[in-house]
Amino acid sequence: GEPAAAEPAPNAAPAEETAPSCPVPPQAQPEAVDISGAWEARTLGSAVEIFVAQKGVYILSVAYVTQQNGKISVYHMSGFLDNGKVHAVHGDGLVFDGRALGPDSICGALAIKNYPIKIETTATRRAQGRLRDEQADAFFRDMLPKLPDPPQ
């Protein structure tokens, strides 16, 4: 016969926890956490600059990834916040799942299509609120009005 499906261990982490090394904040972050602004991180030796706009629980971001050879790749992502958890996706199959550790720190993992492992990273807020990035501003001007109104 067919082998029985393995039962999950009683203490197994929930499936949505994609970055087990991220510390758990001392208390749950409120859904109203504001992550808009400019953020920076390092991932696989690349410098990453992320600009985020927010409308309620919905987020848009433009990420500039500068590789060690100087090549810059740009990713436009959209997503949402859920009790301090951050979920954002890019059309090419890039997915970020993480959580706000406080007002100026987000820890999480990137899943890249056709890449076998998730890449853990922590982003630090460099500036809050309104941005001065032409490409990000144009994306946000175009897309923010298209986002649904936040749930009440």
URCOR-V794299 format. One record per residue. N is the residue number from 1. SS is DSSP state (2 for helix, 1 for strand, 0 for the rest). PSI is psi in degrees with one decimal (* if undefined). D_LAST is the distance of its C-alpha to the last C-alpha in Angstrom with 2 decimals. Layout:
BEGIN
n=N ss=SS psi=PSI d_last=D_LAST
n=N ss=SS psi=PSI d_last=D_LAST
END
This chain:
BEGIN
n=1 ss=0 psi=177.3 d_last=51.03
n=2 ss=0 psi=141.2 d_last=47.74
n=3 ss=0 psi=146.2 d_last=46.72
n=4 ss=0 psi=146.7 d_last=43.88
n=5 ss=0 psi=139.0 d_last=40.52
n=6 ss=0 psi=136.3 d_last=40.21
n=7 ss=0 psi=139.5 d_last=37.92
n=8 ss=0 psi=147.0 d_last=35.58
n=9 ss=0 psi=145.1 d_last=36.82
n=10 ss=0 psi=-28.5 d_last=35.13
n=11 ss=0 psi=15.9 d_last=34.15
n=12 ss=0 psi=145.4 d_last=33.12
n=13 ss=0 psi=147.2 d_last=30.13
n=14 ss=0 psi=151.7 d_last=27.14
n=15 ss=0 psi=-32.3 d_last=27.54
n=16 ss=0 psi=-8.4 d_last=24.60
n=17 ss=0 psi=102.2 d_last=26.36
n=18 ss=0 psi=-8.8 d_last=28.21
n=19 ss=0 psi=79.4 d_last=29.61
n=20 ss=0 psi=-22.6 d_last=31.33
n=21 ss=0 psi=-6.2 d_last=33.04
n=22 ss=0 psi=131.2 d_last=29.86
n=23 ss=0 psi=148.8 d_last=29.79
n=24 ss=0 psi=127.1 d_last=27.00
n=25 ss=0 psi=152.6 d_last=25.34
n=26 ss=0 psi=-31.6 d_last=26.26
n=27 ss=0 psi=159.7 d_last=22.72
n=28 ss=0 psi=138.9 d_last=19.52
n=29 ss=0 psi=136.5 d_last=17.84
n=30 ss=0 psi=152.2 d_last=14.31
n=31 ss=0 psi=-25.2 d_last=11.64
n=32 ss=0 psi=9.1 d_last=11.45
n=33 ss=0 psi=138.7 d_last=15.13
n=34 ss=0 psi=115.8 d_last=16.42
n=35 ss=0 psi=14.1 d_last=19.12
n=36 ss=0 psi=151.0 d_last=19.92
n=37 ss=1 psi=-163.1 d_last=23.62
n=38 ss=1 psi=134.4 d_last=26.94
n=39 ss=1 psi=158.3 d_last=27.83
n=40 ss=1 psi=150.9 d_last=31.16
n=41 ss=1 psi=168.2 d_last=32.51
n=42 ss=1 psi=131.2 d_last=35.75
n=43 ss=1 psi=122.9 d_last=35.90
n=44 ss=0 psi=41.4 d_last=39.22
n=45 ss=0 psi=-1.8 d_last=41.09
n=46 ss=1 psi=144.1 d_last=38.94
n=47 ss=1 psi=134.1 d_last=37.13
n=48 ss=1 psi=127.9 d_last=33.50
n=49 ss=1 psi=124.6 d_last=31.63
n=50 ss=1 psi=127.9 d_last=27.91
n=51 ss=1 psi=128.7 d_last=25.85
n=52 ss=1 psi=133.7 d_last=22.06
n=53 ss=1 psi=149.2 d_last=19.42
n=54 ss=1 psi=141.5 d_last=15.71
n=55 ss=1 psi=97.9 d_last=12.62
n=56 ss=0 psi=-122.1 d_last=9.58
n=57 ss=0 psi=-6.6 d_last=10.50
n=58 ss=1 psi=142.5 d_last=13.00
n=59 ss=1 psi=150.4 d_last=16.56
n=60 ss=1 psi=145.8 d_last=19.82
n=61 ss=1 psi=152.3 d_last=23.17
n=62 ss=1 psi=121.2 d_last=26.82
n=63 ss=1 psi=130.0 d_last=29.29
n=64 ss=1 psi=118.0 d_last=32.97
n=65 ss=1 psi=113.7 d_last=35.22
n=66 ss=1 psi=110.7 d_last=38.72
n=67 ss=0 psi=167.1 d_last=41.21
n=68 ss=0 psi=-27.6 d_last=44.39
n=69 ss=0 psi=3.4 d_last=46.43
n=70 ss=0 psi=-11.3 d_last=44.35
n=71 ss=0 psi=135.4 d_last=42.63
n=72 ss=1 psi=127.0 d_last=39.01
n=73 ss=1 psi=142.8 d_last=36.48
n=74 ss=1 psi=132.1 d_last=33.12
n=75 ss=1 psi=125.8 d_last=30.03
n=76 ss=1 psi=123.4 d_last=26.85
n=77 ss=1 psi=157.0 d_last=24.00
n=78 ss=1 psi=156.2 d_last=20.34
n=79 ss=1 psi=-155.5 d_last=17.92
n=80 ss=1 psi=166.0 d_last=14.89
n=81 ss=1 psi=145.0 d_last=14.30
n=82 ss=1 psi=102.7 d_last=13.68
n=83 ss=0 psi=46.4 d_last=14.46
n=84 ss=0 psi=-8.7 d_last=16.95
n=85 ss=1 psi=142.1 d_last=18.41
n=86 ss=1 psi=131.2 d_last=19.02
n=87 ss=1 psi=122.6 d_last=19.83
n=88 ss=1 psi=144.6 d_last=21.40
n=89 ss=1 psi=153.6 d_last=23.85
n=90 ss=0 psi=147.2 d_last=26.66
n=91 ss=0 psi=-23.5 d_last=28.22
n=92 ss=0 psi=7.4 d_last=31.51
n=93 ss=0 psi=8.3 d_last=30.25
n=94 ss=0 psi=129.3 d_last=29.45
n=95 ss=1 psi=131.3 d_last=26.61
n=96 ss=1 psi=127.3 d_last=25.43
n=97 ss=1 psi=127.9 d_last=23.84
n=98 ss=1 psi=-165.5 d_last=23.65
n=99 ss=1 psi=148.2 d_last=21.92
n=100 ss=1 psi=127.5 d_last=21.55
n=101 ss=1 psi=-6.1 d_last=24.39
n=102 ss=1 psi=-171.3 d_last=23.48
n=103 ss=0 psi=-22.5 d_last=22.53
n=104 ss=0 psi=22.4 d_last=25.46
n=105 ss=1 psi=131.3 d_last=26.22
n=106 ss=1 psi=129.3 d_last=24.93
n=107 ss=1 psi=138.9 d_last=27.14
n=108 ss=1 psi=-163.7 d_last=27.13
n=109 ss=1 psi=141.0 d_last=29.18
n=110 ss=1 psi=131.2 d_last=29.87
n=111 ss=1 psi=125.4 d_last=30.94
n=112 ss=0 psi=131.2 d_last=33.18
n=113 ss=0 psi=133.9 d_last=34.28
n=114 ss=0 psi=15.4 d_last=37.87
n=115 ss=0 psi=127.9 d_last=38.01
n=116 ss=0 psi=-20.2 d_last=38.83
n=117 ss=0 psi=158.1 d_last=37.03
n=118 ss=0 psi=145.4 d_last=33.71
n=119 ss=1 psi=114.6 d_last=34.12
n=120 ss=1 psi=143.2 d_last=32.64
n=121 ss=1 psi=158.6 d_last=31.78
n=122 ss=1 psi=131.1 d_last=30.21
n=123 ss=1 psi=142.8 d_last=28.77
n=124 ss=1 psi=133.9 d_last=29.08
n=125 ss=1 psi=130.5 d_last=27.25
n=126 ss=1 psi=-32.6 d_last=29.88
n=127 ss=1 psi=149.9 d_last=27.91
n=128 ss=1 psi=150.8 d_last=24.40
n=129 ss=0 psi=-139.8 d_last=22.44
n=130 ss=0 psi=141.9 d_last=24.19
n=131 ss=0 psi=161.3 d_last=26.70
n=132 ss=0 psi=59.6 d_last=30.15
n=133 ss=0 psi=117.6 d_last=30.71
n=134 ss=2 psi=-47.9 d_last=31.67
n=135 ss=2 psi=-43.8 d_last=30.80
n=136 ss=2 psi=-45.3 d_last=27.39
n=137 ss=2 psi=-42.7 d_last=26.60
n=138 ss=2 psi=-43.2 d_last=27.71
n=139 ss=2 psi=-46.0 d_last=25.60
n=140 ss=2 psi=-41.4 d_last=22.44
n=141 ss=2 psi=-39.4 d_last=23.30
n=142 ss=2 psi=-42.6 d_last=23.74
n=143 ss=2 psi=-32.3 d_last=20.84
n=144 ss=2 psi=-44.6 d_last=17.83
n=145 ss=2 psi=-20.7 d_last=17.47
n=146 ss=2 psi=-14.2 d_last=17.65
n=147 ss=0 psi=146.5 d_last=14.62
n=148 ss=0 psi=158.5 d_last=11.64
n=149 ss=0 psi=141.6 d_last=8.71
n=150 ss=0 psi=147.1 d_last=6.38
n=151 ss=0 psi=146.3 d_last=3.78
n=152 ss=0 psi=* d_last=0.00
END
